[in-house]
Amino acid sequence: MREPIEKYFQVGTISWMSYPGVPQADTLRRIAADDFFSAVEVCQCPDEDSRKACRDILAQSHMKVCYGAQPRLLGPKLNPNALDEEERRKAEATLLEAVDEAAYLGAGGIGFLAGKWKEETKEQAYAQLLKTTRAVCGYAAQKGMSVELEVFDYDMDKASLIGPAPYAAKFAADVRTHCNNFGLLVDLSHFPTTYETSRFVVRTLRPYITHFHFGNAVVKPGCPAYGDKHPRLGFPDSANDTAEVLDFLRVLKEEGFFQAEAPYVLSMEVTPFGGEDADIVLANTKRVLKRAWALLED
């Protein structure tokens, strides 16, 4: 593409994945000082001092702020589709708190994921997830905010109720019946883990997609970083590299997601594996994205 990627996307990164174990305020200072990024995704702050420091950095940055509530669920193993109503309410409560924290930090909404499930209780879990999602969407709507569900694998690592893509489309349609502030977050990293392609996922979910991630996964059993570990692009025995990012961008272009007037967020989700250097891994991802964009046809 002759035109810069900034025309069509707000390129971001997931802060807690890019610099795992680093205090979020320190991470945000590094990301906000890098003008490659026009968006950043943040998560729960550990205390009020950290929350205020993060807010102050983000306020200075002129970046679009996105809030990921996934760590709020994954860390304490909360399940928004738990059959036990008390457990489901715990997940709902932390998502409502996430909406408040996101608003404080300047984000326009939150993202989250579905919980684990079992085949024999899949329909009941689906109903529970609908209940949670509608409650969170209703609360977010009062603040003029949005809610996004990230589509994950269903049998490999996270074993989340939502996806694969056709099931995610059904769920999004059911939520949208009542909530117009709901959308889906799709991640190139997850397409190999759901045995799907960029073209299939994007075409299937097109009416509901509001946010994009890209990264990598290893889906060969027994190999290092197997599962939903988000290793660097080009990692040994992994599924995604420059060619796959290019294909992803090509599909997004074909399906009308290049919108200069209201650009979508396109965030890189990669993380160091083993003793890798976080800055080098992040630079790797930028290089791959730049190369894929350069190869994309006008």
Backbone hydrogen bonds, N-H to C=O, Kabsch-Sander energy under -0.5 kcal/mol:
donor,donor_aa,acceptor,acceptor_aa,energy
7,K,4,P,-1.7
8,Y,5,I,-1.3
9,F,5,I,-2.2
10,Q,264,Y,-2.6
11,V,9,F,-0.9
12,G,266,L,-2.0
13,T,39,A,-0.5
14,I,268,M,-1.6
15,S,13,T,-0.9
15,S,41,E,-2.2
17,M,14,I,-1.0
18,S,14,I,-2.5
19,Y,15,S,-2.0
22,V,19,Y,-1.7
27,T,23,P,-2.2
28,L,24,Q,-2.8
29,R,25,A,-1.8
30,R,26,D,-1.6
31,I,27,T,-2.3
32,A,28,L,-3.0
33,A,29,R,-1.2
34,D,31,I,-1.5
35,D,33,A,-0.7
37,F,34,D,-1.8
38,S,11,V,-2.5
39,A,11,V,-1.5
40,V,64,K,-2.3
41,E,13,T,-2.3
42,V,40,V,-0.5
42,V,66,C,-3.0
51,R,47,D,-2.2
52,K,48,E,-2.5
53,A,49,D,-2.4
54,C,50,S,-2.7
55,R,51,R,-2.3
56,D,52,K,-2.4
57,I,53,A,-2.1
58,L,54,C,-2.6
59,A,55,R,-2.3
60,Q,56,D,-1.2
61,S,57,I,-0.8
61,S,58,L,-0.6
62,H,58,L,-0.6
63,M,58,L,-0.6
64,K,38,S,-2.7
66,C,40,V,-2.6
66,C,64,K,-0.5
67,Y,109,G,-0.6
68,G,42,V,-3.5
68,G,66,C,-0.5
69,A,67,Y,-0.7
69,A,111,G,-3.3
72,R,69,A,-0.6
73,L,69,A,-1.0
73,L,70,Q,-1.0
74,L,70,Q,-2.9
75,G,71,P,-2.1
78,L,73,L,-2.5
82,A,79,N,-1.7
85,E,83,L,-0.5
88,R,84,D,-2.4
89,R,85,E,-2.4
90,K,86,E,-1.5
91,A,87,E,-1.6
92,E,88,R,-2.4
93,A,89,R,-2.6
94,T,90,K,-1.9
95,L,91,A,-1.7
96,L,92,E,-2.2
97,E,93,A,-2.2
98,A,94,T,-1.8
99,V,95,L,-1.7
100,D,96,L,-1.6
101,E,97,E,-2.5
102,A,98,A,-3.0
103,A,99,V,-2.2
104,Y,100,D,-2.0
105,L,101,E,-2.0
106,G,102,A,-0.8
106,G,103,A,-0.8
107,A,102,A,-2.8
108,G,65,V,-1.0
110,I,146,S,-1.7
111,G,67,Y,-2.0
112,F,148,E,-2.2
117,W,159,A,-0.6
121,T,118,K,-1.4
122,K,119,E,-1.2
125,A,121,T,-2.3
126,Y,122,K,-2.3
127,A,123,E,-2.0
128,Q,124,Q,-2.1
129,L,125,A,-2.5
130,L,126,Y,-2.2
131,K,127,A,-2.0
132,T,128,Q,-2.3
133,T,129,L,-2.9
134,R,130,L,-2.6
135,A,131,K,-1.8
136,V,132,T,-2.5
137,C,133,T,-2.8
138,G,134,R,-2.3
139,Y,135,A,-2.0
140,A,136,V,-2.7
141,A,137,C,-2.4
142,Q,138,G,-1.1
143,K,139,Y,-0.5
143,K,140,A,-1.4
144,G,141,A,-1.5
145,M,140,A,-2.6
146,S,108,G,-2.1
147,V,181,N,-2.5
148,E,110,I,-2.4
149,L,183,G,-2.2
150,E,112,F,-3.2
150,E,148,E,-0.5
151,V,185,L,-2.3
152,F,150,E,-0.5
152,F,162,I,-2.0
160,S,153,D,-2.8
161,L,115,G,-2.0
168,A,164,P,-2.4
169,A,165,A,-2.5
170,K,166,P,-1.8
171,F,167,Y,-2.3
172,A,168,A,-2.8
173,A,169,A,-2.2
174,D,170,K,-2.0
175,V,171,F,-2.5
176,R,172,A,-2.8
177,T,173,A,-1.0
178,H,175,V,-1.8
179,C,175,V,-2.3
182,F,179,C,-0.7
183,G,147,V,-1.9
184,L,208,Y,-2.8
185,L,149,L,-2.4
186,V,184,L,-0.5
186,V,211,H,-1.9
188,L,213,H,-2.1
190,H,187,D,-1.8
191,F,187,D,-0.7
191,F,188,L,-0.8
194,T,190,H,-1.1
194,T,191,F,-0.8
195,Y,192,P,-0.9
196,E,191,F,-2.6
201,V,197,T,-2.6
202,V,198,S,-2.7
203,R,199,R,-2.2
204,T,200,F,-2.2
205,L,201,V,-2.4
206,R,202,V,-0.9
208,Y,205,L,-2.4
209,I,205,L,-1.1
209,I,206,R,-0.6
210,T,184,L,-2.6
211,H,184,L,-1.0
212,F,265,V,-2.2
213,H,186,V,-2.4
214,F,267,S,-2.1
216,N,269,E,-0.6
218,V,225,A,-0.7
218,V,227,G,-0.8
219,V,217,A,-0.5
223,C,220,K,-1.9
226,Y,223,C,-1.3
227,G,218,V,-3.0
229,K,225,A,-0.5
229,K,227,G,-1.2
234,G,240,N,-2.0
235,F,232,R,-1.5
238,S,235,F,-1.9
239,A,217,A,-2.8
245,V,241,D,-2.1
246,L,242,T,-2.7
247,D,243,A,-2.2
248,F,244,E,-2.2
249,L,245,V,-2.6
250,R,246,L,-2.6
251,V,247,D,-2.3
252,L,248,F,-2.3
253,K,249,L,-2.3
254,E,250,R,-2.5
255,E,251,V,-2.3
256,G,253,K,-1.4
257,F,252,L,-2.8
259,Q,8,Y,-0.7
259,Q,257,F,-1.2
260,A,258,F,-0.6
264,Y,8,Y,-0.9
266,L,10,Q,-2.0
267,S,212,F,-2.5
268,M,12,G,-2.6
269,E,214,F,-2.9
271,T,230,H,-2.2
276,E,273,F,-1.3
281,V,277,D,-2.3
282,L,278,A,-2.2
283,A,279,D,-2.2
284,N,280,I,-2.6
285,T,281,V,-1.8
286,K,282,L,-2.0
287,R,283,A,-2.4
288,V,284,N,-2.2
289,L,285,T,-2.4
290,K,286,K,-2.8
291,R,287,R,-2.5
292,A,288,V,-2.7
293,W,289,L,-2.5
294,A,290,K,-2.3
295,L,291,R,-1.7
296,L,292,A,-0.9
296,L,293,W,-0.6
